[in-house]
Structure formats: structure tokens, C-alpha cells
Amino acid sequence: MRPGETLPLTVTLPKKQRIEVPEAVVRWSRGQEFAVENVLIEQHIHVRLQHYVNRLVREPERMSQLVLTAPNGNRRPF
């Protein structure tokens, strides 16, 4: 992934719950690590995703339970 590239993402949460992000922009990438900014996301989905991110900040041991799936099918632990 390259900075500036746009892509949809699927965030798989614990218990196989999923959050679909229709459009995100890659802000930086380094090897297997990258950061994205959500560009096109409905408010209720944003709130749900923010809830889980906040929870990860408080409980970092849960981080390994999340998986990001890019449109090419690549799956990466969060």
C-alpha cells in the first residue's frame, strides 16, 4: 500500500463481528504496517469503530483479536 491510495476495509472484531469501511486513505506505510484515515463512513459505523479503538487503547491485549482485510483479500492483524 502506498500513501494516498484509497481502499475499502473490513475490520473483523472479536466474535466474528465486522465493520465495513467503504473508503479509507492510506496515510503512511512501512513494511507490513500502515495507517489509514476513514474518508467515507456512516456516523453510526464511525461511533462503533471508535468504541472498539478506545477499548483497545484501554486493553491492548485485545489488539490481536482484530483483523483488517484489504480489497485484495490480504488479512492483517490490527
Residue pairs with C-beta under 8 A, 6 or more apart in sequence:
1 7
1 26
1 29
1 34
1 70
2 26
2 29
3 26
3 27
3 28
3 29
4 25
4 26
5 25
5 26
6 23
6 24
6 25
6 26
6 39
7 23
7 24
7 26
7 36
7 70
7 71
8 20
8 21
8 22
8 23
8 24
8 71
9 20
9 21
9 24
9 36
9 68
9 69
9 70
10 18
10 19
10 20
10 21
10 68
10 69
11 18
11 19
11 20
11 21
11 49
11 52
11 66
11 67
11 68
11 69
11 78
12 18
12 66
12 67
12 68
12 69
13 19
13 52
13 65
13 66
14 62
14 65
14 66
19 45
19 48
19 49
19 52
20 45
21 36
21 38
21 40
21 41
21 45
21 49
22 40
22 41
23 38
23 39
23 40
23 41
24 36
24 37
24 38
24 39
25 36
25 37
25 39
26 34
26 35
26 36
27 34
27 35
27 36
27 37
28 34
28 35
29 35
32 76
38 46
38 49
41 49
52 66
55 62
56 62
56 63
56 66
56 78
63 77
63 78
64 77
64 78
66 77
66 78
67 75
67 76
67 77
67 78
68 75
68 76
68 77
68 78
69 75
69 76
70 76
